[in-house]
Amino acid sequence: MRKFLTLCLMLLPCLVFTQKVLQLEKIGSAKTQKFTIGDGITYKLQDDDIWYNAVIEDIKAEEGFLIFNDRLVRVEAIEALQFNNSQRWSRNLGLQLYTFAAGWTFFGIADRLIFNQNENRASVPLILIPASTALVSGFAIQRLFRQRTLKMGNKYRLRLLDLDISPIRVGP
């Protein structure tokens, strides 16, 4: 059993495949974002005003090229990357406004149903106006601040990595 387990552990590195990665780094930070083959990116080239949206077909790390389905791009030629996911603060603020609207509506309707005998209670428009304002504001904040553009240069940079795990050869 021990020999079988040793043999399996020795053959395990042979099953590891190579990984080619486009890595987005923020200078001075250990956090990175990695794009592998098959990931889609939105990028802008230097001296060009058009944003391109493409899927990474292959990465040539030694030459410094990204291969897309219709073009070959040098990493140094990419001026900016664009992300269409919501930024953290806008997503959280939008969700908080949605929660406020739901709570305001729930307690306003509960107040109308339980304490209906008193005429001085809040009317339905006084319940729905703040709730609808919060809903519209939360939706608008999430939509307005959803795109994030990162310009390459002093703060961000792109690197191509070829994480090839090949056996170590000893001798000639």
C-alpha positions as CSV (number, residue, x, y, z in Angstrom):
1,M,0.0,0.0,0.0
2,R,2.8,2.4,0.9
3,K,4.5,1.8,-2.5
4,F,1.3,2.4,-4.4
5,L,0.6,5.6,-2.5
6,T,4.2,6.8,-3.2
7,L,3.8,6.0,-6.9
8,C,0.6,7.9,-7.1
9,L,2.1,10.9,-5.4
10,M,5.1,10.8,-7.7
11,L,2.8,10.7,-10.8
12,L,0.5,13.4,-9.6
13,P,2.7,16.3,-10.9
14,C,2.5,14.8,-14.4
15,L,-1.2,15.4,-14.5
16,V,-0.8,19.1,-13.8
17,F,-1.4,21.2,-17.0
18,T,0.2,24.5,-17.9
19,Q,-1.7,27.7,-17.2
20,K,-1.4,30.9,-19.2
21,V,-2.6,34.0,-17.5
22,L,-3.1,37.7,-18.2
23,Q,-2.6,39.3,-14.8
24,L,-3.9,42.8,-13.9
25,E,-1.8,44.2,-11.1
26,K,-2.2,47.3,-8.9
27,I,1.2,48.6,-8.2
28,G,2.0,48.4,-4.5
29,S,-0.7,45.9,-3.8
30,A,-0.5,42.1,-3.5
31,K,-4.0,41.7,-5.0
32,T,-4.2,40.7,-8.6
33,Q,-7.0,39.9,-11.0
34,K,-6.3,37.0,-13.4
35,F,-7.8,36.4,-16.9
36,T,-7.3,32.9,-18.4
37,I,-7.9,31.6,-21.9
38,G,-11.6,31.7,-22.6
39,D,-12.3,34.9,-20.5
40,G,-13.8,37.9,-22.1
41,I,-12.3,41.4,-21.7
42,T,-13.2,44.9,-22.8
43,Y,-10.1,46.8,-23.7
44,K,-9.0,50.0,-25.5
45,L,-5.8,50.3,-27.5
46,Q,-3.4,53.3,-27.5
47,D,-4.2,56.0,-30.0
48,D,-7.7,54.5,-30.6
49,D,-11.1,55.6,-29.3
50,I,-12.9,52.3,-29.8
51,W,-13.5,49.9,-27.0
52,Y,-13.1,46.2,-28.1
53,N,-14.8,43.3,-26.5
54,A,-13.1,40.0,-27.2
55,V,-12.5,36.5,-25.8
56,I,-8.9,35.5,-25.1
57,E,-8.1,32.6,-27.5
58,D,-4.4,32.2,-26.6
59,I,-1.6,33.9,-24.7
60,K,2.0,34.1,-25.9
61,A,3.9,35.1,-22.8
62,E,7.4,35.0,-24.3
63,E,6.5,37.3,-27.2
64,G,4.1,39.5,-25.2
65,F,1.0,38.9,-27.3
66,L,-2.7,38.2,-26.6
67,I,-4.5,36.3,-29.3
68,F,-8.1,37.1,-29.8
69,N,-10.4,35.6,-32.4
70,D,-9.9,38.4,-34.9
71,R,-6.6,40.1,-33.9
72,L,-3.2,39.8,-32.3
73,V,-2.5,42.5,-29.6
74,R,0.6,43.4,-27.8
75,V,0.1,43.8,-24.0
76,E,1.9,47.2,-24.1
77,A,-0.6,48.5,-26.7
78,I,-3.6,48.1,-24.3
79,E,-4.3,51.5,-22.8
80,A,-7.3,50.7,-20.5
81,L,-9.6,47.9,-19.4
82,Q,-13.3,48.3,-18.6
83,F,-15.3,46.2,-16.2
84,N,-19.1,46.2,-16.2
85,N,-19.7,44.9,-12.8
86,S,-21.0,47.2,-10.0
87,Q,-18.5,48.8,-7.8
88,R,-18.7,47.7,-4.2
89,W,-20.0,50.9,-2.6
90,S,-22.7,51.5,-5.3
91,R,-23.9,47.9,-5.0
92,N,-24.1,48.1,-1.2
93,L,-25.8,51.5,-1.2
94,G,-28.3,50.4,-3.7
95,L,-29.2,47.3,-1.6
96,Q,-29.5,49.4,1.5
97,L,-31.9,51.7,-0.3
98,Y,-34.0,48.7,-1.5
99,T,-34.1,47.4,2.1
100,F,-35.2,50.8,3.4
101,A,-38.0,50.9,0.8
102,A,-39.2,47.4,1.7
103,G,-39.1,48.2,5.4
104,W,-40.8,51.6,5.0
105,T,-43.6,50.0,2.9
106,F,-44.1,47.1,5.3
107,F,-44.3,49.2,8.4
108,G,-46.5,51.8,6.7
109,I,-49.0,49.3,5.5
110,A,-49.0,47.5,8.9
111,D,-49.6,50.9,10.6
112,R,-52.6,51.6,8.2
113,L,-54.1,48.1,8.8
114,I,-53.6,48.0,12.6
115,F,-54.4,51.6,13.6
116,N,-57.0,52.4,10.9
117,Q,-59.5,53.9,13.3
118,N,-57.5,57.2,13.7
119,E,-57.8,59.7,10.9
120,N,-54.5,61.4,11.7
121,R,-52.5,58.4,10.5
122,A,-50.3,58.5,7.4
123,S,-52.1,58.2,4.1
124,V,-51.0,55.8,1.4
125,P,-49.1,58.4,-0.7
126,L,-47.1,59.3,2.4
127,I,-46.1,55.7,2.6
128,L,-45.4,55.1,-1.1
129,I,-43.5,58.3,-2.0
130,P,-40.4,57.7,0.2
131,A,-40.4,54.0,-0.7
132,S,-40.6,54.6,-4.4
133,T,-38.0,57.4,-4.2
134,A,-35.6,55.0,-2.4
135,L,-36.2,52.3,-5.0
136,V,-35.5,54.6,-7.9
137,S,-32.5,56.1,-6.2
138,G,-31.0,52.7,-5.5
139,F,-31.5,51.5,-9.0
140,A,-30.0,54.7,-10.5
141,I,-26.9,54.6,-8.3
142,Q,-26.3,50.9,-9.2
143,R,-26.7,51.7,-12.9
144,L,-24.7,55.0,-13.0
145,F,-21.7,53.6,-11.2
146,R,-21.5,50.1,-12.7
147,Q,-18.8,50.7,-15.3
148,R,-15.2,50.9,-14.0
149,T,-12.3,51.9,-16.3
150,L,-8.7,51.1,-15.3
151,K,-6.0,53.0,-17.2
152,M,-2.7,51.3,-17.5
153,G,0.4,53.3,-16.5
154,N,1.5,54.5,-13.1
155,K,-1.2,52.7,-11.0
156,Y,-2.1,49.5,-13.0
157,R,-0.1,47.2,-15.3
158,L,-0.7,44.0,-17.3
159,R,1.6,41.0,-17.2
160,L,1.5,37.8,-19.2
161,L,2.4,34.7,-17.2
162,D,3.1,31.2,-18.4
163,L,2.9,29.0,-15.4
164,D,4.3,25.9,-17.1
165,I,5.2,23.1,-14.7
166,S,7.6,20.9,-16.6
167,P,9.8,18.2,-15.2
168,I,13.3,19.3,-14.2
169,R,15.9,17.8,-16.5
170,V,19.3,16.9,-15.0
171,G,22.3,16.5,-17.2
172,P,22.9,17.2,-20.9
